[in-house]
Amino acid sequence: NLDVAAQLCQYPGPVRLFRRTEDEVICLIPGVLSTNRGNFLLAQLLRYRYPNLFCNESEDALSLWLEKAGNHQASVLTKYDVNEVICKVTVTAFMQRQEAPLFPSSFGASMDPSQKCQMLLYIASTYLTDFASTHCTPLPPSIFHMPQLISTT
């Protein structure tokens, strides 16, 4: 029994997940992006690393964002007024003040639900890269970049 999420949560370094948006194998229901197992992996990792960002509203926002791709994902960010510049400055400033270990982080403990939605969606977008392909299509080398922790980006 290989629990990938549990193993990933033990890793304190930077992470980048790639999700094939047309994957017919990793999806529980072929062709239904919301059932892509990568969504559940990302949600579990974020819940471990940033537990205080999770509330009913932010979980709903994350689920909505994960069931979309491309411009539809961008519309979810717009719906929740996610300002990437403000979010990056906010989370970076907080994380740079933290001492090791960084995770689980107390980030978000004093935020209201709206702020939690914005920050969770922003952070999720830094962890996930979508690629429009089916399961067996090779990923192009050009999409691979060394991931960084948010506090160092």
C-alpha positions in Angstrom: 0.0 0.0 0.0 1.9 3.0 -1.3 0.4 6.2 0.3 1.8 8.8 -2.1 0.2 11.7 -0.2 1.6 10.6 3.2 5.1 10.3 1.6 4.8 13.7 -0.1 3.7 15.4 3.1 6.9 14.2 4.8 9.0 16.0 2.1 9.6 19.6 3.3 11.0 20.9 0.0 9.5 22.5 -3.1 6.9 20.6 -5.0 5.4 20.9 -8.5 2.6 18.6 -9.6 1.8 18.1 -13.3 -1.8 17.2 -14.2 -2.7 15.9 -17.7 -6.1 17.5 -18.3 -7.4 14.8 -20.6 -6.0 11.8 -18.7 -8.1 8.7 -19.1 -6.2 6.6 -16.6 -5.6 8.7 -13.5 -9.2 10.1 -13.5 -11.6 8.0 -11.6 -14.2 8.8 -14.3 -12.4 9.0 -17.7 -12.7 12.5 -19.2 -13.9 14.1 -15.9 -11.1 16.5 -14.7 -12.6 16.8 -11.2 -11.9 13.1 -10.6 -8.2 13.3 -11.5 -6.3 11.7 -8.6 -3.8 14.5 -8.8 -6.4 16.9 -7.5 -6.7 14.8 -4.3 -3.0 14.6 -4.0 -2.6 18.4 -4.2 -5.5 19.0 -1.8 -4.0 16.6 0.8 -0.5 18.2 0.5 -2.0 21.7 0.8 -4.1 20.6 3.8 -1.0 19.3 5.5 1.2 22.3 4.7 -1.3 25.1 5.2 -4.0 23.7 7.5 -5.2 27.1 8.6 -6.2 28.1 5.1 -8.9 25.4 5.0 -12.5 26.2 5.9 -15.7 25.3 4.1 -15.5 28.3 1.8 -11.9 27.7 0.8 -12.4 24.0 0.3 -15.3 24.8 -2.1 -13.1 27.3 -3.9 -10.3 24.8 -4.3 -12.6 22.1 -5.5 -14.1 24.5 -8.1 -10.6 25.6 -9.3 -9.4 22.0 -9.5 -12.3 20.9 -11.7 -11.4 23.5 -14.3 -8.4 24.1 -16.6 -7.0 27.0 -18.6 -9.2 30.0 -18.9 -11.9 28.4 -16.8 -9.4 28.2 -13.9 -8.5 31.8 -14.4 -12.2 32.7 -14.1 -12.3 31.0 -10.7 -9.3 33.1 -9.6 -11.2 36.2 -10.8 -14.4 35.1 -9.1 -12.5 35.0 -5.8 -10.6 38.2 -6.4 -7.2 36.5 -6.3 -4.5 39.2 -6.8 -1.3 37.2 -7.5 1.0 40.1 -6.6 -0.7 40.8 -3.2 -0.9 37.0 -2.4 2.7 36.5 -3.3 3.9 39.4 -1.1 1.7 38.2 1.8 2.7 34.6 1.8 6.3 35.3 1.1 6.6 37.8 4.0 5.0 35.3 6.4 7.1 32.3 5.3 10.3 34.3 5.5 9.7 35.0 9.2 9.2 31.3 9.9 11.8 29.0 11.3 12.3 25.4 10.2 10.4 23.3 9.9 8.2 25.4 7.6 5.4 22.8 7.5 2.8 22.5 8.7 2.5 26.3 8.6 0.4 28.5 10.8 -0.2 30.8 7.8 -3.8 31.8 7.5 -4.8 31.4 11.2 -5.9 35.0 11.5 -7.5 35.3 8.0 -11.2 35.6 7.2 -12.8 33.0 4.9 -12.4 35.3 1.8 -8.7 35.8 2.4 -8.3 32.0 3.0 -9.9 31.4 -0.4 -7.6 33.8 -2.1 -4.5 32.5 -0.5 -5.3 28.8 -1.0 -6.1 29.3 -4.6 -2.9 31.3 -5.2 -0.8 28.7 -3.4 -2.5 25.9 -5.3 -1.7 27.7 -8.6 2.0 27.7 -7.7 2.0 23.9 -7.0 0.1 22.7 -10.1 0.9 22.8 -13.8 -1.7 21.6 -16.3 -0.8 20.0 -19.6 -3.5 19.2 -22.1 -2.8 15.6 -23.0 -3.9 12.0 -22.4 -2.1 9.6 -20.1 0.6 8.2 -22.4 1.6 11.5 -24.1 5.2 12.4 -23.1 5.5 15.7 -21.2 7.6 18.2 -23.1 10.9 19.1 -21.4 10.0 22.8 -21.7 7.4 22.6 -19.0 9.9 21.3 -16.4 11.3 24.0 -14.1 12.9 23.6 -10.7 10.2 24.2 -8.2 10.8 26.7 -5.4 9.2 27.1 -2.0 6.9 30.1 -2.0 9.2 31.9 0.4 12.1 31.9 -2.1 10.1 32.8 -5.3 
